[in-house]
């Protein structure tokens, strides 16, 4: 039976295939970022390989992508090459990404407040009023995406002592000995 050569490519994701015995040279030929793969074998092997095809969208990508499959039979050098191309548009759906914190100081920094003295928390570092001053900042890769609310639940707790914060002209105090918010 004749060998077929199959090439599959995408733009906004990566491809993966399971190993199928009977591949020509026992291998897949991938490009560097796994967005394109070629393999060869008889028609039954090529069908088995295509049955294992998996697609994973690039991180934080959603929208349309196109899977392009090209199959050819024979060798161009022999003057015999029949080829056909097939494209399929796919829609990559967004998934919610967890929000996180931006510009946190190194975990190895030591925070040593004095007893009975209000002290800025370690995530407020730098010099107040100077451009290097940083405070706790939330980042969300999905912010502004359609269908996602930009509302967050933030939990602050203190085991020993009092935690105070001001937001929007309101003062918030948490104290371990008060059992909740004051």
Secondary structure, DSSP 8 states (H G I E B T S, - for coil): ---EEEEEE-SSEEEE----TT-GGG--EE-TTSSEEEEEE-HHHHHHHHTT-EEEE-TT--EEEEEEEEEEES-GGGT--EEEEEEEEEEE-------EEES---TT------TTS----TTSBS-TTSTT-B--EEE-TTTT-TT-----------SSSEEEEEETTEEEEEETTTTEE-
